């Protein structure tokens, strides 16, 4: 039976002002309803912003180390619920249970990391050129911040936006994706139980065209952090610029992995398959282009296709499943459409690319992981983000040519290389256009305590995660004191 869930506004769980609701379903079994949520609109978003504005001064007045203690408690609460929250994630978003456990654990680590930042919100003490003048800087919260998060990391991304915003003393209005909001609700429940000031943390579910739009345009919202599509992100930036609100955008990628002739082929295949197909390829850092040096192209491609064809697709709650379903019918349609586009452009489908519909597959949004070869760098399948289990293989003459292909797109989020050469690794590091650079590691494996973000059309604004995150959620005050 589906769980009934509410908005969280002013410290209370409340239904939408309109009384409307919407339902989420398990993408591996659409017969199973997961949650019935409040379908908020602009009125609910305004109410949440007003509650945040009222509560923010009291939350900011709590010493930052004490705010950190609250985040520590929330981390402990969430950690005690890892298994149940992970199952919630698999049932609503579709990723495998081991991946879901890992993501909930990551959210726990994020809360703990930023809890510690409460004792490190330091400024600078700077000598003055004038006699008996002491100069120092302070970090101050912005006020109310709006956070708009996607469905593919339904607790990690809400955590890495919410935790630094709260520890800095801001009040938060969080709008998670309507496709998978349950884990964001679980995080808010933990933070509320831990003792966050009533009203300093608010959550509103509902369509982005209403809830998100009001958050973006509300003059009391001083900053907006958004992860999602480039089209929506660009619209947010344009709207926020009208009132000079701060904006932080993460908008996707078309990430390459370069495999040089000196790489260990088996290790390279394992690295690429992990990056391309785990989480059903529904990661902004997923590898969707593998660029292979010609000397090993045939050997690598043969091994890659064999490993891809062996991947076990199914319900992520079942043991041994490696690839789950697409999030919904629309995303599955996009995946299958791009497989067709690639073939029409002249690419060769080596394996996968079919909708799976036999037996239990017929109740979910499943497709077989696809590998396309004979791909040219200018093809749409080599230029456009697909966000699903589709991998293109492109040949390269040498590392210079491989980096040229890698950089020949408008995105620049993550990039990886497989090589045994230290010189080649550093050539790649110094020349590739990407914010996240991996050497002999999957393009999609990032850690919580270092900056996250890309270049070109992938990102805009201050980096997320790690110490850099606090730069976005605070402003610096400079104090001149004569004694």
N, C-alpha and C positions, 0 to 999 in steps of 0.2 A: 504494500500500500504506500502511495506517495506521501512524503512528509510535507506538512504545510509550514511555510517559512515566511517571515515578515521583513519589512524594512526596519532598520535600527536608527532611530532619530531622537536626539536629545536624551539618550540613555534608556529609551523604551523601544520594545519591539511592537511595531504598529503596522496595520494593513495600509494599503494605498488609499489615498484620499478618495479616489473614485470607486474603491472596492473591487477593481478589476484584478485578475490574476492571469498567470501563464504557467505552463507546465513544461518541465524538461523530461526527456526520455533517454534511456540507455541506448547509445548508438550501436551497441553490439546486439541489442534486442529491443526493438522499438515498441514491443508490447509492454515493456516494463516502464511505468512512470516513476520518476525519481523524486521530483519536488514540485510543489505548487507554490509559486512565488507571488508576492505583491507586485503588480504591474504598475510601478510608479510612473509619474509624468512630471511636467514642469512644476506643478504645485508641490509635490513631494520633495523635489530637488531644492526648491526655494526654502521649504521648511527645514530641510537638513542644513542648508547654508546658514540660515538664521540661528539655528541651534548651535552650530559650530562657532559662529561669531560671538555668541553670548558666552560660550564656555572657554574660548581660547585664552583670555587673560588669566583665568584661574589655573588652567593647565600649565601655562607658561610660567606662572609664579612658583610652581613646584620646582625645587632645585633639580637641575639636570641629573645628578646622580640618583636622586629619588625617582625621577621618571624612569631611569634605567632599571631600578629595582622592579618596577611594575612590568617592564618588558621582559625581565628575567623570569618573573612569575608566569607571564603569559607563555614564554617558551617552555617552561616546565609543564604547564597545563597541556599545551599542544603535544608535547613529547609523550605524555601519558596516554594520548589518544591517537598515536601514529597509525595503528592498524585500522581503526574504524574510519579515520579521515581518508586514509589511502584507499580503502574500499569504496568510500563515497566518490572519490576521484575517478577510479576505474569505472564505476557504474555510470557516472554522468559524463565524463570526458572521453573515456575509452582506452586510455593508455594502460599498459600492462601493470599488474599489481606491484612487481618489483620496482618499476619506474615510478609508480605513484608513491611507494614507501620512500624512495630516494628523494622525491620532491618535497614531501612533508618534512622529512629530516632536514632538507635544505632550508625550509621556512623556519624551523626551530633554530638552526644555526644563524640565520639572518637576524632573528629577534635577539638572540644572545649577543651577536656581534654589535648591533646598534645599542643594545643595553649598555655595553661597555663604553660606547662612545659618549654616554652621558657624563662620564668622569673625565672625558678628554675634549670637551668643547672649549678648547683653549684659543686665546687670541695671541697677540704679540706684544712684547714690551720693547719699545724702540727709543734709543737715545735722541734727545732733542738738540738742535744747534743753539738753543737758548738756555740761559742759566736758570736753574731751579724749575724746569718744566719736565714733567713726566708724561710720556706718550704711550698709550696702549690701545689695543683694539679689542672689540667684543663681538661675538656672534649673537644675533638676535633673530627670533623667528619672524616669518613673514606675516603670519596671521592664519587665514583660512586657505587651505590648498585643496584642489580637486584632483582626484586620482581616477583614471579611466583605464581599466585593465582588460586583457583578452582572455580567451577560453583555453589556450593551449598549455599554459602553466597556471592553473587556476588558484594555486595558493602561493607559489614562489614569487610571482610578479606582484600580487597584492602585498605580500610581506616586504619585498624589497623597496616598494614605494612607501608603504605605511610606516614601517619602523623608523627610517630616518626622518620622516616628516614629524612623527610624534616626539622622538627624542630631542629634536631641535626646538620643541615647544609650540608647534603649529597645531591647529585643529584640522581634522580630515573629513572630507566627504568622498567616500569611495563608491564608484559605480563599476561593478564587475560585469563581465559579459553575460548576456542572458542565456547563452548556450550552456554555460557550466558555472553557475554562481555559488554552488553549495559549499565549496571549500573556502571561499572568501567569507561566507557566513560563519563557518567553523572558526576561522582566525579571529573574526570580530567577537565571537562568543568568548574565546580564550582571553582576549585583551580586556573585555568588559569584566569578566570574572577576576582578572588580575588587579583591577582597580583604576583603570583609566577614568579620568574625570568625566562625569556624565555630560554628553554633548560634544566632547572633544574628538570623538570618533563616531562617524555616522556612515551608514550603508544604505544605498537606495538601488533597488533592482528595477529594470524597466528599459524601454527602447532608448538607444542612444540619441535618436532624433528628438526626443523630448527631455529625458533626464540628463543625458550628456550635453545637449545643447544649452540647457539652462545653467549647468555648472560652468560651461565655457564662457557664457555671456554675462554671468552674474558679477556685478562690480565688486562684491565683497570677497570674491575668490581671487587671491593675489597670485596664484600660480597654478598651472595645470601640468600634470605629468601623464602622458598618454603612451600606450603601447598598442599598436594595431596597424591598420592598412595605411599606405602612403597617402591615398586620396583623403581619408578622414583626417590624418595628421596634418596635412597641408591646409585643410579647411580650418582646423583648430588654430594653427599658427596665424592664419590670416585674421581670424576673428579676434584672437587674443591681442594681436598687434594694435587693434583699434583702441584698446584701453591700456596698452603697454603692460599687460600681465606677463609674468614669466612663463615660458613654455619649455618643456622637455619632451622630446619625441623619439620613440623607437619604432621604425616603420618597415622592417623586413630586410631581406637579403637574397642574393642568388650566389650562394657561397661555393667557392672552388676548393677542391683538394688536388694538388699537383703530386703526381707519382713519378719520380725520376728513375732512370734505368738502374741506379745503384741501390734502390730500395729493396727490402725484403718483401717479396711479392705476397706471401701469406699474411704478414703483418699489415701490409698496405690494404689488402682486401678486407681484413677484419676492421681496420680503422674506417675505411670508406663505408662499409655496410652499416656499421654502428652509426655513423654520422648521417647517412642518407635515409635509413629505413626505421631506426628505432624511434619511438613516439610517432610512428606512422608517417615520418617525414614532416610532421606538423610542428616544426621548430624554426624560428627565424634564423637560427644558426646552422640549420641542417645543410649538409653537402648536397647540392643538386647538380653540380658539374664536377666530373673527375677528369683532369687533364693529364694524359699519360704520355711520357716520353716514348717515341716511336720504337725504340729498341726492345721494349718489353710490352708493347701495346697488346699484341696478340695473346701472350701468356697471361698478362694481368686480366684482360677482358674475359678470357675463357674461365679463369678462376672466379672472377667477380660474378659472372652469370650463373655459374654452378652454385655458389654460396647464396646468391639472391633467390634462386629457384627453390632452395631448400628451406627458406625461412618459413616458420610456422605461423600462419595467420589465424586469428580467432578472438574469442572473448578474453579480454585481459585478466579476468579472474581465474582462468584455467591455467594449471601448471604447464610450463614449457612454451607458452605462447610468446612469440617475439614481436609480432606486428598486430596491432589492434585495428579497429575500424576508423574511417574518417569520421569527423565530428557530426556531420549531418548529410542529408541528401544533396544539398547544394555543393558542399565541398567535394563530395564523391564525384559529382557531375563534372566539376572543374578538373579533377585529376584525370578522369577518363577522356575528357575533351582534349586535354593537352597531349595525351598519348596519341590521339588521332591527329592533332595538329602536327606533331613531330613526324609522323609517318607521311603526311601529305607534303611536308617540307623536304622529304627525302631521307629522313632518318630510318634506320632499321631497328625494329622491335625484336630484341634478342630473347626476352622473357617477360612474363607478367602483362600487366596492363588491362586485365579483364575484371569485370565485376563478378564477384563470387556470390552465387545465389543458391547453391545446392544445400539442402538440409538446414542446419542452424544459420548458415550464412544468409539465407533468404530473409531473416528477420533483422539484419543489420546492414551497415554501410561499408561493406568489405570490398577490397580490390586486391589483386595480386601485385606485389612490388614489381615495378617495371624498370628495365634497363634499355636505353636507346643508344645505338652506336651510329657511326657515319654521320655524326652531328657536326655542323659548321657553326663557328662562333656567332654568326649573324642570325641564326635561326631563332624563332620565338622561344622554343624550348630551352635555348641556351642563354636567353636574355631576360625572360619574365619569371617572376616568382610563381611557383605552382602550389607549394605548401601541401605536399603529399608525397607518397612513396614512388617518385619518378626520378630516375637518375640518368643523366646524359653523359656519354663518354666522348671526349675530344682528344685527338692526337696532337702532339707538339714535337718540334724538331729537337729542342734543347730547353734549358731552363729559361733562357731569355724569351724564347717564343712562348713558353708556358706562362710566364708572368705577364706577357703582353695580352694573351687570351684572358687570363685571370682578371686583369684590370679593365678589360674592354666592355664593361657594363656600367650602369649608373648606380649600382649598389656597392657598398663596401663595408659589410658588417664583419664577417668572419672569413678567414682563409687558412688553409692548412697545406703542409707539404710533408711527403714521406721521402726521406733520403738518409743515406749514411754519411753524407759529406757535410762537414761543418761549414766549409766555404759556401756550398750551395744553400745551406740553411740561412746563413747570414745574408747572402745575396737576396734571397726571398724576403727575409725580415725587412731589409732596407728598401726594397722596391715595390712590395705589394701594397695595394690601396685597400686597407682593411683596418678596422679598429681593434679586432681580436685576431691574433696571429698564433697558429698552432704548428709545432714541429713534431712530427711523428705521434700526433694525437688527433682524435676526432675534432672536426670543426665545431661540433656542438657541445663540447665539454667545458663549461665555465665554472668558476668558483665564486663564492658569495662575498669574499672579503677584498676583492680587487675591482677596479673600475670596469664597467661594461658599457659598450657603445661602439658605433661604427662611424664610417666616413661617407662622404658623398650623400646620396639620397636615403641612406639607411637611418641616419640619426640627425638630430638637431638639438643643440643645447648642451648643458653640463652633463657629464657622465653619471650613470646610475651605479649603485653598489659601491662598497668600499668607502674609504674616507672622502672620495670625491663627491659622494651623494649629498653630503651635508652642505656643500657649496650651493646647491640648488635651493635647499630649503631654509637657508639663512641669509641674512644680509649683514655686512660688516659695518660696525660703528667705530669711528676713530675718536679717541678721547685725548684732549690736551689739558693737563692739570698743572697749574703753577702752585708751588708750595712755598 
